[in-house]
Amino acid sequence: MTPPCKDCKDRVVGCHAKCERYAKWRVDHAKEKDQYNKSTEFDRYLHGTKMQNIADWYAKQRRKNKNY
């Protein structure tokens, strides 16, 4: 999500403190970022669980077959 400051004609040093468009963008961006972080955290959890299940299966196979 591109901030509204890009190519803004009213942009000056310190304008973020009083810019309504920027304030709205920050709120929307924070919500979007939180959603993304929650989804990737869940994806990492699922991936980790899947990898652990695979490792457990291989360990079980090794215990069953000493030659494996």
All heavy atoms as a GROMACS GRO file, in nm:
protein
  579
    1MET      N    1   0.085  -0.117   0.000
    1MET     CA    2   0.000   0.000   0.000
    1MET      C    3   0.090   0.124   0.000
    1MET      O    4   0.170   0.144   0.090
    1MET     CB    5  -0.090  -0.004   0.123
    1MET     CG    6  -0.191   0.104   0.128
    1MET     SD    7  -0.291   0.084   0.275
    1MET     CE    8  -0.449   0.111   0.209
    2THR      N    9   0.077   0.206  -0.101
    2THR     CA   10   0.162   0.324  -0.118
    2THR      C   11   0.108   0.439  -0.032
    2THR      O   12  -0.011   0.469  -0.035
    2THR     CB   13   0.163   0.367  -0.265
    2THR    OG1   14   0.203   0.256  -0.344
    2THR    CG2   15   0.259   0.482  -0.287
    3PRO      N   16   0.195   0.504   0.044
    3PRO     CA   17   0.149   0.617   0.125
    3PRO      C   18   0.103   0.733   0.037
    3PRO      O   19   0.149   0.749  -0.077
    3PRO     CB   20   0.271   0.655   0.207
    3PRO     CG   21   0.386   0.589   0.145
    3PRO     CD   22   0.335   0.477   0.062
    4PRO      N   23   0.014   0.817   0.089
    4PRO     CA   24  -0.038   0.928   0.008
    4PRO      C   25   0.066   1.037  -0.016
    4PRO      O   26   0.042   1.129  -0.094
    4PRO     CB   27  -0.154   0.980   0.093
    4PRO     CG   28  -0.120   0.945   0.232
    4PRO     CD   29  -0.047   0.813   0.221
    5CYS      N   30   0.180   1.028   0.049
    5CYS     CA   31   0.284   1.131   0.036
    5CYS      C   32   0.353   1.126  -0.100
    5CYS      O   33   0.408   1.227  -0.144
    5CYS     CB   34   0.389   1.112   0.145
    5CYS     SG   35   0.319   1.106   0.308
    6LYS      N   36   0.350   1.011  -0.164
    6LYS     CA   37   0.419   0.997  -0.292
    6LYS      C   38   0.355   1.092  -0.393
    6LYS      O   39   0.235   1.091  -0.415
    6LYS     CB   40   0.410   0.853  -0.342
    6LYS     CG   41   0.486   0.829  -0.470
    6LYS     CD   42   0.494   0.681  -0.496
    6LYS     CE   43   0.550   0.640  -0.626
    6LYS     NZ   44   0.639   0.723  -0.696
    7ASP      N   45   0.436   1.176  -0.449
    7ASP     CA   46   0.393   1.275  -0.550
    7ASP      C   47   0.293   1.378  -0.495
    7ASP      O   48   0.216   1.436  -0.571
    7ASP     CB   49   0.334   1.206  -0.673
    7ASP     CG   50   0.433   1.113  -0.740
    7ASP    OD1   51   0.554   1.143  -0.736
    7ASP    OD2   52   0.390   1.010  -0.796
    8CYS      N   53   0.292   1.401  -0.363
    8CYS     CA   54   0.203   1.500  -0.304
    8CYS      C   55   0.261   1.640  -0.324
    8CYS      O   56   0.377   1.666  -0.292
    8CYS     CB   57   0.185   1.472  -0.154
    8CYS     SG   58   0.077   1.590  -0.071
    9LYS      N   59   0.180   1.732  -0.374
    9LYS     CA   60   0.226   1.868  -0.401
    9LYS      C   61   0.236   1.951  -0.273
    9LYS      O   62   0.307   2.051  -0.270
    9LYS     CB   63   0.132   1.935  -0.500
    9LYS     CG   64   0.133   1.868  -0.636
    9LYS     CD   65   0.031   1.927  -0.727
    9LYS     CE   66   0.032   1.848  -0.858
    9LYS     NZ   67  -0.084   1.873  -0.939
   10ASP      N   68   0.164   1.911  -0.169
   10ASP     CA   69   0.163   1.986  -0.043
   10ASP      C   70   0.267   1.935   0.055
   10ASP      O   71   0.269   1.978   0.170
   10ASP     CB   72   0.024   1.977   0.022
   10ASP     CG   73  -0.085   2.034  -0.066
   10ASP    OD1   74  -0.056   2.131  -0.140
   10ASP    OD2   75  -0.198   1.982  -0.063
   11ARG      N   76   0.352   1.847   0.014
   11ARG     CA   77   0.448   1.785   0.104
   11ARG      C   78   0.559   1.882   0.144
   11ARG      O   79   0.623   1.945   0.060
   11ARG     CB   80   0.509   1.662   0.037
   11ARG     CG   81   0.594   1.581   0.129
   11ARG     CD   82   0.634   1.452   0.062
   11ARG     NE   83   0.715   1.374   0.156
   11ARG     CZ   84   0.777   1.264   0.126
   11ARG    NH1   85   0.768   1.214   0.005
   11ARG    NH2   86   0.847   1.200   0.215
   12VAL      N   87   0.578   1.891   0.276
   12VAL     CA   88   0.686   1.972   0.335
   12VAL      C   89   0.740   1.896   0.454
   12VAL      O   90   0.680   1.799   0.501
   12VAL     CB   91   0.637   2.112   0.379
   12VAL    CG1   92   0.598   2.197   0.261
   12VAL    CG2   93   0.524   2.101   0.478
   13VAL      N   94   0.852   1.942   0.509
   13VAL     CA   95   0.909   1.877   0.626
   13VAL      C   96   0.811   1.889   0.743
   13VAL      O   97   0.762   1.997   0.773
   13VAL     CB   98   1.045   1.942   0.662
   13VAL    CG1   99   1.098   1.884   0.792
   13VAL    CG2  100   1.145   1.921   0.550
   14GLY      N  101   0.781   1.776   0.805
   14GLY     CA  102   0.693   1.774   0.922
   14GLY      C  103   0.544   1.773   0.890
   14GLY      O  104   0.462   1.793   0.979
   15CYS      N  105   0.506   1.752   0.766
   15CYS     CA  106   0.364   1.757   0.730
   15CYS      C  107   0.283   1.637   0.780
   15CYS      O  108   0.161   1.644   0.788
   15CYS     CB  109   0.346   1.773   0.580
   15CYS     SG  110   0.405   1.634   0.483
   16HIS      N  111   0.350   1.527   0.816
   16HIS     CA  112   0.277   1.409   0.864
   16HIS      C  113   0.196   1.438   0.989
   16HIS      O  114   0.093   1.376   1.012
   16HIS     CB  115   0.374   1.294   0.893
   16HIS     CG  116   0.426   1.230   0.770
   16HIS    ND1  117   0.532   1.143   0.772
   16HIS    CD2  118   0.390   1.238   0.640
   16HIS    CE1  119   0.557   1.100   0.650
   16HIS    NE2  120   0.473   1.157   0.568
   17ALA      N  121   0.242   1.529   1.071
   17ALA     CA  122   0.175   1.560   1.197
   17ALA      C  123   0.037   1.622   1.175
   17ALA      O  124  -0.052   1.605   1.259
   17ALA     CB  125   0.260   1.654   1.281
   18LYS      N  126   0.017   1.690   1.063
   18LYS     CA  127  -0.111   1.758   1.041
   18LYS      C  128  -0.189   1.708   0.919
   18LYS      O  129  -0.300   1.753   0.895
   18LYS     CB  130  -0.088   1.908   1.030
   18LYS     CG  131   0.003   1.947   0.917
   18LYS     CD  132   0.035   2.094   0.918
   18LYS     CE  133   0.135   2.120   0.805
   18LYS     NZ  134   0.192   2.251   0.811
   19CYS      N  135  -0.137   1.613   0.848
   19CYS     CA  136  -0.200   1.564   0.724
   19CYS      C  137  -0.307   1.460   0.757
   19CYS      O  138  -0.279   1.355   0.814
   19CYS     CB  139  -0.094   1.505   0.632
   19CYS     SG  140  -0.161   1.446   0.476
   20GLU      N  141  -0.431   1.490   0.719
   20GLU     CA  142  -0.542   1.397   0.745
   20GLU      C  143  -0.533   1.272   0.657
   20GLU      O  144  -0.566   1.162   0.701
   20GLU     CB  145  -0.675   1.467   0.722
   20GLU     CG  146  -0.705   1.576   0.823
   20GLU     CD  147  -0.833   1.650   0.792
   20GLU    OE1  148  -0.916   1.597   0.714
   20GLU    OE2  149  -0.851   1.759   0.847
   21ARG      N  150  -0.490   1.291   0.533
   21ARG     CA  151  -0.476   1.175   0.443
   21ARG      C  152  -0.373   1.077   0.496
   21ARG      O  153  -0.392   0.956   0.493
   21ARG     CB  154  -0.438   1.219   0.301
   21ARG     CG  155  -0.548   1.289   0.227
   21ARG     CD  156  -0.508   1.323   0.087
   21ARG     NE  157  -0.393   1.415   0.094
   21ARG     CZ  158  -0.309   1.438  -0.006
   21ARG    NH1  159  -0.325   1.377  -0.121
   21ARG    NH2  160  -0.210   1.522   0.006
   22TYR      N  161  -0.263   1.131   0.548
   22TYR     CA  162  -0.158   1.045   0.603
   22TYR      C  163  -0.206   0.973   0.728
   22TYR      O  164  -0.181   0.854   0.746
   22TYR     CB  165  -0.032   1.126   0.634
   22TYR     CG  166   0.080   1.040   0.689
   22TYR    CD1  167   0.153   0.957   0.605
   22TYR    CD2  168   0.110   1.039   0.825
   22TYR    CE1  169   0.254   0.877   0.653
   22TYR    CE2  170   0.211   0.959   0.874
   22TYR     CZ  171   0.283   0.878   0.789
   22TYR     OH  172   0.382   0.798   0.838
   23ALA      N  173  -0.279   1.043   0.815
   23ALA     CA  174  -0.331   0.982   0.938
   23ALA      C  175  -0.425   0.867   0.904
   23ALA      O  176  -0.418   0.759   0.966
   23ALA     CB  177  -0.402   1.087   1.022
   24LYS      N  178  -0.514   0.887   0.807
   24LYS     CA  179  -0.606   0.780   0.766
   24LYS      C  180  -0.527   0.663   0.707
   24LYS      O  181  -0.555   0.547   0.735
   24LYS     CB  182  -0.706   0.832   0.664
   24LYS     CG  183  -0.809   0.729   0.623
   24LYS     CD  184  -0.904   0.784   0.520
   24LYS     CE  185  -1.008   0.687   0.472
   24LYS     NZ  186  -0.977   0.549   0.469
   25TRP      N  187  -0.427   0.694   0.624
   25TRP     CA  188  -0.346   0.589   0.564
   25TRP      C  189  -0.275   0.508   0.672
   25TRP      O  190  -0.267   0.386   0.663
   25TRP     CB  191  -0.244   0.650   0.468
   25TRP     CG  192  -0.152   0.547   0.411
   25TRP    CD1  193  -0.178   0.465   0.305
   25TRP    CD2  194  -0.022   0.512   0.458
   25TRP    NE1  195  -0.071   0.382   0.282
   25TRP    CE2  196   0.026   0.408   0.376
   25TRP    CE3  197   0.058   0.558   0.561
   25TRP    CZ2  198   0.151   0.351   0.394
   25TRP    CZ3  199   0.182   0.500   0.579
   25TRP    CH2  200   0.227   0.398   0.496
   26ARG      N  201  -0.222   0.574   0.775
   26ARG     CA  202  -0.150   0.504   0.883
   26ARG      C  203  -0.242   0.404   0.954
   26ARG      O  204  -0.202   0.292   0.982
   26ARG     CB  205  -0.096   0.603   0.987
   26ARG     CG  206   0.026   0.678   0.945
   26ARG     CD  207   0.145   0.594   0.940
   26ARG     NE  208   0.185   0.552   1.074
   26ARG     CZ  209   0.296   0.491   1.103
   26ARG    NH1  210   0.382   0.466   1.008
   26ARG    NH2  211   0.324   0.454   1.224
   27VAL      N  212  -0.365   0.446   0.982
   27VAL     CA  213  -0.461   0.356   1.048
   27VAL      C  214  -0.492   0.237   0.959
   27VAL      O  215  -0.488   0.121   1.003
   27VAL     CB  216  -0.590   0.433   1.085
   27VAL    CG1  217  -0.698   0.338   1.132
   27VAL    CG2  218  -0.561   0.539   1.190
   28ASP      N  219  -0.523   0.264   0.833
   28ASP     CA  220  -0.554   0.155   0.739
   28ASP      C  221  -0.433   0.063   0.719
   28ASP      O  222  -0.447  -0.059   0.714
   28ASP     CB  223  -0.598   0.210   0.603
   28ASP     CG  224  -0.731   0.284   0.611
   28ASP    OD1  225  -0.804   0.263   0.711
   28ASP    OD2  226  -0.760   0.362   0.518
   29HIS      N  227  -0.316   0.122   0.708
   29HIS     CA  228  -0.194   0.045   0.688
   29HIS      C  229  -0.164  -0.043   0.810
   29HIS      O  230  -0.123  -0.159   0.795
   29HIS     CB  231  -0.077   0.138   0.660
   29HIS     CG  232   0.052   0.069   0.630
   29HIS    ND1  233   0.070  -0.009   0.518
   29HIS    CD2  234   0.169   0.065   0.698
   29HIS    CE1  235   0.192  -0.058   0.519
   29HIS    NE2  236   0.254  -0.015   0.628
   30ALA      N  237  -0.186   0.010   0.929
   30ALA     CA  238  -0.163  -0.067   1.052
   30ALA      C  239  -0.257  -0.188   1.058
   30ALA      O  240  -0.216  -0.298   1.095
   30ALA     CB  241  -0.181   0.021   1.174
   31LYS      N  242  -0.383  -0.168   1.020
   31LYS     CA  243  -0.480  -0.280   1.018
   31LYS      C  244  -0.436  -0.386   0.918
   31LYS      O  245  -0.439  -0.506   0.948
   31LYS     CB  246  -0.619  -0.229   0.982
   31LYS     CG  247  -0.686  -0.150   1.090
   31LYS     CD  248  -0.822  -0.101   1.044
   31LYS     CE  249  -0.885  -0.009   1.145
   31LYS     NZ  250  -1.012   0.049   1.096
   32GLU      N  251  -0.398  -0.341   0.800
   32GLU     CA  252  -0.355  -0.434   0.695
   32GLU      C  253  -0.230  -0.510   0.739
   32GLU      O  254  -0.218  -0.631   0.718
   32GLU     CB  255  -0.328  -0.356   0.568
   32GLU     CG  256  -0.299  -0.441   0.447
   32GLU     CD  257  -0.283  -0.355   0.324
   32GLU    OE1  258  -0.381  -0.293   0.280
   32GLU    OE2  259  -0.170  -0.352   0.271
   33LYS      N  260  -0.138  -0.440   0.802
   33LYS     CA  261  -0.014  -0.501   0.848
   33LYS      C  262  -0.041  -0.603   0.958
   33LYS      O  263   0.018  -0.712   0.960
   33LYS     CB  264   0.078  -0.390   0.900
   33LYS     CG  265   0.220  -0.429   0.921
   33LYS     CD  266   0.299  -0.303   0.953
   33LYS     CE  267   0.439  -0.335   0.990
   33LYS     NZ  268   0.515  -0.216   1.028
   34ASP      N  269  -0.133  -0.572   1.050
   34ASP     CA  270  -0.169  -0.666   1.155
   34ASP      C  271  -0.231  -0.793   1.097
   34ASP      O  272  -0.200  -0.904   1.140
   34ASP     CB  273  -0.267  -0.604   1.254
   34ASP     CG  274  -0.200  -0.505   1.347
   34ASP    OD1  275  -0.075  -0.508   1.359
   34ASP    OD2  276  -0.273  -0.422   1.406
   35GLN      N  277  -0.320  -0.776   0.999
   35GLN     CA  278  -0.381  -0.893   0.934
   35GLN      C  279  -0.274  -0.979   0.868
   35GLN      O  280  -0.277  -1.101   0.880
   35GLN     CB  281  -0.482  -0.848   0.828
   35GLN     CG  282  -0.619  -0.822   0.878
   35GLN     CD  283  -0.712  -0.789   0.763
   35GLN    OE1  284  -0.672  -0.729   0.663
   35GLN    NE2  285  -0.837  -0.828   0.777
   36TYR      N  286  -0.182  -0.916   0.799
   36TYR     CA  287  -0.076  -0.990   0.731
   36TYR      C  288   0.010  -1.065   0.833
   36TYR      O  289   0.041  -1.182   0.814
   36TYR     CB  290   0.010  -0.895   0.648
   36TYR     CG  291   0.128  -0.963   0.585
   36TYR    CD1  292   0.113  -1.042   0.473
   36TYR    CD2  293   0.256  -0.949   0.640
   36TYR    CE1  294   0.221  -1.107   0.416
   36TYR    CE2  295   0.365  -1.013   0.583
   36TYR     CZ  296   0.347  -1.091   0.472
   36TYR     OH  297   0.454  -1.155   0.417
   37ASN      N  298   0.047  -0.996   0.940
   37ASN     CA  299   0.131  -1.059   1.042
   37ASN      C  300   0.061  -1.178   1.107
   37ASN      O  301   0.123  -1.280   1.133
   37ASN     CB  302   0.173  -0.958   1.148
   37ASN     CG  303   0.276  -0.861   1.096
   37ASN    OD1  304   0.343  -0.887   0.997
   37ASN    ND2  305   0.289  -0.748   1.162
   38LYS      N  306  -0.068  -1.164   1.133
   38LYS     CA  307  -0.143  -1.275   1.193
   38LYS      C  308  -0.151  -1.394   1.097
   38LYS      O  309  -0.136  -1.508   1.138
   38LYS     CB  310  -0.284  -1.230   1.232
   38LYS     CG  311  -0.285  -1.143   1.354
   38LYS     CD  312  -0.425  -1.097   1.388
   38LYS     CE  313  -0.422  -1.001   1.505
   38LYS     NZ  314  -0.555  -0.946   1.532
   39SER      N  315  -0.174  -1.365   0.969
   39SER     CA  316  -0.184  -1.475   0.872
   39SER      C  317  -0.050  -1.543   0.852
   39SER      O  318  -0.043  -1.666   0.843
   39SER     CB  319  -0.241  -1.425   0.740
   39SER     OG  320  -0.150  -1.342   0.674
   40THR      N  321   0.058  -1.467   0.846
   40THR     CA  322   0.188  -1.531   0.826
   40THR      C  323   0.232  -1.605   0.952
   40THR      O  324   0.298  -1.709   0.942
   40THR     CB  325   0.297  -1.429   0.786
   40THR    OG1  326   0.303  -1.326   0.883
   40THR    CG2  327   0.270  -1.371   0.649
   41GLU      N  328   0.193  -1.553   1.069
   41GLU     CA  329   0.225  -1.625   1.193
   41GLU      C  330   0.156  -1.760   1.195
   41GLU      O  331   0.214  -1.862   1.230
   41GLU     CB  332   0.180  -1.540   1.312
   41GLU     CG  333   0.211  -1.599   1.446
   41GLU     CD  334   0.164  -1.509   1.559
   41GLU    OE1  335   0.185  -1.388   1.551
   41GLU    OE2  336   0.105  -1.562   1.655
   42PHE      N  337   0.029  -1.763   1.154
   42PHE     CA  338  -0.046  -1.888   1.148
   42PHE      C  339   0.014  -1.981   1.044
   42PHE      O  340   0.028  -2.102   1.068
   42PHE     CB  341  -0.193  -1.859   1.116
   42PHE     CG  342  -0.280  -1.981   1.117
   42PHE    CD1  343  -0.306  -2.048   1.236
   42PHE    CD2  344  -0.334  -2.030   1.000
   42PHE    CE1  345  -0.386  -2.161   1.237
   42PHE    CE2  346  -0.414  -2.143   1.001
   42PHE     CZ  347  -0.439  -2.208   1.120
   43ASP      N  348   0.052  -1.928   0.928
   43ASP     CA  349   0.114  -2.009   0.824
   43ASP      C  350   0.245  -2.071   0.873
   43ASP      O  351   0.275  -2.187   0.846
   43ASP     CB  352   0.141  -1.928   0.698
   43ASP     CG  353   0.014  -1.891   0.624
   43ASP    OD1  354  -0.091  -1.953   0.652
   43ASP    OD2  355   0.020  -1.802   0.538
   44ARG      N  356   0.325  -1.991   0.946
   44ARG     CA  357   0.450  -2.043   1.000
   44ARG      C  358   0.423  -2.154   1.101
   44ARG      O  359   0.494  -2.254   1.107
   44ARG     CB  360   0.532  -1.931   1.065
   44ARG     CG  361   0.612  -1.854   0.964
   44ARG     CD  362   0.707  -1.758   1.031
   44ARG     NE  363   0.656  -1.625   1.001
   44ARG     CZ  364   0.626  -1.531   1.088
   44ARG    NH1  365   0.645  -1.550   1.215
   44ARG    NH2  366   0.578  -1.416   1.049
   45TYR      N  367   0.317  -2.136   1.182
   45TYR     CA  368   0.280  -2.239   1.279
   45TYR      C  369   0.242  -2.369   1.206
   45TYR      O  370   0.289  -2.477   1.243
   45TYR     CB  371   0.164  -2.192   1.366
   45TYR     CG  372   0.100  -2.302   1.446
   45TYR    CD1  373   0.164  -2.353   1.558
   45TYR    CD2  374  -0.020  -2.359   1.406
   45TYR    CE1  375   0.108  -2.457   1.631
   45TYR    CE2  376  -0.077  -2.461   1.478
   45TYR     CZ  377  -0.013  -2.510   1.590
   45TYR     OH  378  -0.069  -2.614   1.662
   46LEU      N  379   0.158  -2.357   1.103
   46LEU     CA  380   0.117  -2.476   1.028
   46LEU      C  381   0.236  -2.543   0.961
   46LEU      O  382   0.247  -2.665   0.963
   46LEU     CB  383   0.012  -2.439   0.922
   46LEU     CG  384  -0.126  -2.405   0.974
   46LEU    CD1  385  -0.216  -2.370   0.856
   46LEU    CD2  386  -0.186  -2.518   1.053
   47HIS      N  387   0.324  -2.464   0.903
   47HIS     CA  388   0.442  -2.519   0.837
   47HIS      C  389   0.530  -2.591   0.939
   47HIS      O  390   0.579  -2.701   0.913
   47HIS     CB  391   0.521  -2.408   0.768
   47HIS     CG  392   0.644  -2.458   0.698
   47HIS    ND1  393   0.636  -2.532   0.582
   47HIS    CD2  394   0.774  -2.447   0.727
   47HIS    CE1  395   0.759  -2.563   0.543
   47HIS    NE2  396   0.845  -2.513   0.630
   48GLY      N  397   0.549  -2.529   1.055
   48GLY     CA  398   0.631  -2.592   1.159
   48GLY      C  399   0.570  -2.722   1.207
   48GLY      O  400   0.640  -2.821   1.228
   49THR      N  401   0.439  -2.723   1.223
   49THR     CA  402   0.369  -2.845   1.266
   49THR      C  403   0.384  -2.954   1.160
   49THR      O  404   0.411  -3.069   1.193
   49THR     CB  405   0.220  -2.815   1.290
   49THR    OG1  406   0.209  -2.710   1.386
   49THR    CG2  407   0.147  -2.937   1.338
   50LYS      N  408   0.369  -2.916   1.034
   50LYS     CA  409   0.382  -3.013   0.926
   50LYS      C  410   0.524  -3.070   0.922
   50LYS      O  411   0.543  -3.191   0.910
   50LYS     CB  412   0.351  -2.945   0.793
   50LYS     CG  413   0.357  -3.036   0.674
   50LYS     CD  414   0.321  -2.960   0.548
   50LYS     CE  415   0.332  -3.048   0.426
   50LYS     NZ  416   0.302  -2.974   0.303
   51MET      N  417   0.624  -2.984   0.935
   51MET     CA  418   0.763  -3.030   0.934
   51MET      C  419   0.791  -3.121   1.054
   51MET      O  420   0.862  -3.220   1.041
   51MET     CB  421   0.860  -2.911   0.936
   51MET     CG  422   0.859  -2.828   0.810
   51MET     SD  423   0.926  -2.920   0.671
   51MET     CE  424   0.784  -2.947   0.571
   52GLN      N  425   0.734  -3.089   1.169
   52GLN     CA  426   0.755  -3.172   1.287
   52GLN      C  427   0.690  -3.309   1.267
   52GLN      O  428   0.748  -3.411   1.304
   52GLN     CB  429   0.698  -3.104   1.412
   52GLN     CG  430   0.730  -3.179   1.539
   52GLN     CD  431   0.881  -3.192   1.562
   52GLN    OE1  432   0.954  -3.095   1.552
   52GLN    NE2  433   0.928  -3.312   1.589
   53ASN      N  434   0.572  -3.312   1.206
   53ASN     CA  435   0.505  -3.440   1.179
   53ASN      C  436   0.588  -3.525   1.083
   53ASN      O  437   0.599  -3.647   1.101
   53ASN     CB  438   0.366  -3.417   1.121
   53ASN     CG  439   0.269  -3.367   1.224
   53ASN    OD1  440   0.293  -3.376   1.344
   53ASN    ND2  441   0.158  -3.310   1.178
   54ILE      N  442   0.646  -3.462   0.984
   54ILE     CA  443   0.730  -3.536   0.889
   54ILE      C  444   0.854  -3.590   0.960
   54ILE      O  445   0.892  -3.706   0.941
   54ILE     CB  446   0.768  -3.446   0.769
   54ILE    CG1  447   0.645  -3.418   0.684
   54ILE    CG2  448   0.878  -3.510   0.685
   54ILE    CD1  449   0.664  -3.312   0.578
   55ALA      N  450   0.917  -3.508   1.042
   55ALA     CA  451   1.036  -3.552   1.116
   55ALA      C  452   1.001  -3.666   1.210
   55ALA      O  453   1.078  -3.763   1.223
   55ALA     CB  454   1.096  -3.436   1.194
   56ASP      N  455   0.887  -3.659   1.275
   56ASP     CA  456   0.843  -3.766   1.365
   56ASP      C  457   0.820  -3.896   1.287
   56ASP      O  458   0.856  -4.005   1.332
   56ASP     CB  459   0.714  -3.728   1.438
   56ASP     CG  460   0.736  -3.617   1.540
   56ASP    OD1  461   0.854  -3.589   1.575
   56ASP    OD2  462   0.635  -3.559   1.586
   57TRP      N  463   0.761  -3.884   1.167
   57TRP     CA  464   0.736  -4.002   1.086
   57TRP      C  465   0.869  -4.067   1.047
   57TRP      O  466   0.882  -4.189   1.055
   57TRP     CB  467   0.657  -3.963   0.961
   57TRP     CG  468   0.623  -4.081   0.876
   57TRP    CD1  469   0.519  -4.167   0.892
   57TRP    CD2  470   0.698  -4.127   0.763
   57TRP    NE1  471   0.523  -4.264   0.794
   57TRP    CE2  472   0.632  -4.242   0.714
   57TRP    CE3  473   0.812  -4.084   0.698
   57TRP    CZ2  474   0.676  -4.312   0.604
   57TRP    CZ3  475   0.858  -4.154   0.588
   57TRP    CH2  476   0.789  -4.268   0.542
   58TYR      N  477   0.966  -3.987   1.003
   58TYR     CA  478   1.096  -4.042   0.966
   58TYR      C  479   1.164  -4.109   1.086
   58TYR      O  480   1.226  -4.215   1.072
   58TYR     CB  481   1.189  -3.936   0.908
   58TYR     CG  482   1.165  -3.913   0.760
   58TYR    CD1  483   1.110  -3.794   0.714
   58TYR    CD2  484   1.199  -4.010   0.667
   58TYR    CE1  485   1.088  -3.774   0.579
   58TYR    CE2  486   1.178  -3.990   0.532
   58TYR     CZ  487   1.123  -3.872   0.489
   58TYR     OH  488   1.102  -3.852   0.355
   59ALA      N  489   1.153  -4.048   1.203
   59ALA     CA  490   1.213  -4.107   1.323
   59ALA      C  491   1.147  -4.240   1.355
   59ALA      O  492   1.215  -4.337   1.392
   59ALA     CB  493   1.199  -4.011   1.441
   60LYS      N  494   1.017  -4.245   1.339
   60LYS     CA  495   0.943  -4.370   1.364
   60LYS      C  496   0.988  -4.478   1.266
   60LYS      O  497   1.008  -4.594   1.304
   60LYS     CB  498   0.794  -4.344   1.351
   60LYS     CG  499   0.708  -4.462   1.386
   60LYS     CD  500   0.560  -4.425   1.374
   60LYS     CE  501   0.472  -4.543   1.402
   60LYS     NZ  502   0.329  -4.509   1.386
   61GLN      N  503   1.005  -4.439   1.139
   61GLN     CA  504   1.050  -4.535   1.038
   61GLN      C  505   1.190  -4.587   1.070
   61GLN      O  506   1.220  -4.705   1.054
   61GLN     CB  507   1.048  -4.472   0.898
   61GLN     CG  508   0.910  -4.436   0.849
   61GLN     CD  509   0.817  -4.555   0.847
   61GLN    OE1  510   0.852  -4.663   0.801
   61GLN    NE2  511   0.697  -4.536   0.898
   62ARG      N  512   1.276  -4.498   1.117
   62ARG     CA  513   1.412  -4.538   1.152
   62ARG      C  514   1.412  -4.637   1.271
   62ARG      O  515   1.491  -4.729   1.275
   62ARG     CB  516   1.498  -4.416   1.188
   62ARG     CG  517   1.557  -4.352   1.066
   62ARG     CD  518   1.660  -4.246   1.105
   62ARG     NE  519   1.617  -4.122   1.042
   62ARG     CZ  520   1.564  -4.017   1.104
   62ARG    NH1  521   1.551  -4.016   1.232
   62ARG    NH2  522   1.527  -3.913   1.036
   63ARG      N  523   1.322  -4.612   1.365
   63ARG     CA  524   1.313  -4.704   1.480
   63ARG      C  525   1.261  -4.841   1.435
   63ARG      O  526   1.306  -4.944   1.485
   63ARG     CB  527   1.222  -4.647   1.588
   63ARG     CG  528   1.287  -4.534   1.668
   63ARG     CD  529   1.206  -4.497   1.791
   63ARG     NE  530   1.070  -4.452   1.762
   63ARG     CZ  531   1.034  -4.327   1.738
   63ARG    NH1  532   1.126  -4.231   1.737
   63ARG    NH2  533   0.908  -4.296   1.714
   64LYS      N  534   1.168  -4.842   1.340
   64LYS     CA  535   1.113  -4.968   1.290
   64LYS      C  536   1.217  -5.044   1.208
   64LYS      O  537   1.235  -5.163   1.223
   64LYS     CB  538   0.989  -4.944   1.205
   64LYS     CG  539   0.865  -4.912   1.286
   64LYS     CD  540   0.752  -4.860   1.198
   64LYS     CE  541   0.677  -4.964   1.127
   64LYS     NZ  542   0.561  -4.908   1.052
   65ASN      N  543   1.281  -4.973   1.118
   65ASN     CA  544   1.382  -5.032   1.030
   65ASN      C  545   1.519  -4.978   1.069
   65ASN      O  546   1.551  -4.864   1.040
   65ASN     CB  547   1.357  -4.990   0.883
   65ASN     CG  548   1.249  -5.069   0.818
   65ASN    OD1  549   1.224  -5.181   0.857
   65ASN    ND2  550   1.186  -5.011   0.720
   66LYS      N  551   1.595  -5.055   1.128
   66LYS     CA  552   1.728  -5.010   1.168
   66LYS      C  553   1.815  -4.975   1.048
   66LYS      O  554   1.908  -4.898   1.057
   66LYS     CB  555   1.799  -5.117   1.254
   66LYS     CG  556   1.727  -5.149   1.381
   66LYS     CD  557   1.732  -5.030   1.475
   66LYS     CE  558   1.661  -5.069   1.604
   66LYS     NZ  559   1.654  -4.963   1.698
   67ASN      N  560   1.782  -5.032   0.931
   67ASN     CA  561   1.862  -5.006   0.810
   67ASN      C  562   1.817  -4.878   0.738
   67ASN      O  563   1.882  -4.834   0.646
   67ASN     CB  564   1.847  -5.124   0.712
   67ASN     CG  565   1.905  -5.251   0.771
   67ASN    OD1  566   1.996  -5.244   0.851
   67ASN    ND2  567   1.848  -5.363   0.732
   68TYR      N  568   1.706  -4.819   0.776
   68TYR     CA  569   1.651  -4.704   0.704
   68TYR      C  570   1.721  -4.578   0.738
   68TYR      O  571   1.764  -4.526   0.820
   68TYR     CB  572   1.501  -4.691   0.730
   68TYR     CG  573   1.437  -4.580   0.652
   68TYR    CD1  574   1.425  -4.587   0.513
   68TYR    CD2  575   1.389  -4.467   0.715
   68TYR    CE1  576   1.366  -4.485   0.443
   68TYR    CE2  577   1.329  -4.366   0.645
   68TYR     CZ  578   1.318  -4.375   0.509
   68TYR     OH  579   1.260  -4.275   0.438
   0.00000   0.00000   0.00000
